[in-house]
């Protein structure tokens, strides 16, 4: 309900940043508590470059790291599936050596474009 309120408030014409900030503060919405990016609802809808960037950012990989280059060579559906598992499958995370710090980053991640 809070997230719906926040989005409705963003539609207010003439609302300035102070009003939006006040509403966000009062609503205290945490979207990731009710939404997790999946292949169907997000990962297949963004570009390959974006998927690769997020994969590398979340796992602290340089572009030339073998895990990054392998991911870049995958087909769109395979990349989307791996990103979905990164967000939802503890065994997949363990297999990729996800640290506590990375797991925390994954848990809090939300697309900047939507904020």
C-alpha angles and dihedrals in degrees: 000000000000092000091050090051091050092052092046090050090052088060092061109117114227092019111141129211092264092059092046091049091049092051092047090050093049095044094045091195120185105193095188089065088069104022133052122178112251134178091258100043100038125347098065089048097060131070125271091244090055092049090049092048093051092046091053095042095050094046097039092241129156116227092252096049111119092239090053095046092047090051091049091056094055123102119257094259092049092050090048091049093051092049090049090052090048087060099040114022118075092191090054090051092049091049089054093047095243109187125220090255091052091046089053090050090050092049092053098038117123128164110268090215091064098046 
